[in-house]
Each structure stands twice: as C-alpha cells, then as structure tokens.
C-alpha cells in the first residue's frame, strides 16, 4: 500500500528565511508520480508540481525548488526567501502508476507560517 | 468560470438530514473524486469514478453514497448526516492517474 509521511506538522519562519518541507513516501511500484499542492488560508487547493519516478532531476521554479531522491524515498520542497504570501498548508501526494486505477494518497500536510 | 464547481459552498444542517453536495466540471475529464478534509488528517478519499459507469469506494465511504449523472457531474450524498461528518469536502477531477488532480473550492459542511 502506498503511504506519504509529512513529519513536520507546523513550521514557523520569519520572512526571507529559507524553509524546507519534508515528504517521505512508500510504494512497491517502480512507476509512480509525486505531487505537491498548496492550500492557502482561503482554502482552495493549488497544484504546484508533478514528478514521475523516472525523472530524478531537481526542479526550480522561481523561489520554489524540489529535491527528489529515490534512494531515500523523499521529495522535499524548499522555499527560498520566504514571503508572507507563502503561508499555507502544503500537501505532498503519491499516485502509483502501473494499473491505470490508482488514486492519490495525501500526506497530512505541513502548515507553514511566515511572519513579517 | 471555475473548471470544477462545487455547490453549495457552505451548509449548516441538523443530524439525521439528507444532504447532497454537487460537483460539476468543464475540463472534460473522465475521472472524478470526492474527498473530505479534517484538521490534521489531510485529505481522505471517499469515492471515486473513472467514468460514468464506474464507481468505487475510497478509504472512508461508510455513511456516504455517490451518483455520477454524466461525465461532468458527480454528486455526494449523506443519507442521514451525523456530527462527525462535519468537515471540508472537496471534489476533484483528473485526466489520468499520472496527471494532477484539479480541485473545486470546497464545501464547508457543519452538522449540528
């Protein structure tokens, strides 16, 4: 069975600090997909990134970067120079990809509070 | 207009009432999902549908039922609501298992 662990329940930082959100996953499949979503205080869920198991390249998008390491089953998310608008709950999610019938399993989320 | 629309956005009701939450999408996706979110528990899958004739139970389907009226519409029903079903409910769609899910804005449901 697939599982996603986000061990950090809540993180508080001051604006301009860098922060890393951890995500560890478990799966028996060799083909799988990892996702990050953001849920700001307004409540909607915003898709941030998708990564497949065969692509271990790190990705950078502006102040956001993602580090995918199959050796440690981790897909960590770093925000550089955090801003107040980054305050949100962030979810990591996993979909196994061999059957065509897989669904997303979410971690419990990490609440990030960025203070001015 | 939103790609995934949930109605109502907020609902307060009493124990024992029947409630229907509706979801419609304009993305043309076959796959649709219903989740509930509780503080500290993340999102948990209630039901999912991979096409109009395909309905599957998720992790926490007890007390809920669904109807897939068309490719674009997927409704969630609580036949006899109870207070521990108070939660934030999300509908989502996706093109395939390897593609991101797109979420509606959520329905905040309170059962007194």
Interface residues (C-beta under 8 A of the other chain):
Chain A: X9 X33 X35 X43 X44 X45 X47 X50 X52 X91 X95 X96 X97 X99 X100 X101 X102 X103 X104 X106 X107 X108 X109
Chain B: X33 X40 X41 X42 X43 X44 X45 X48 X50 X58 X88 X90 X92 X96 X97 X98 X99 X100 X101 X102 X103 X105 X106 X108
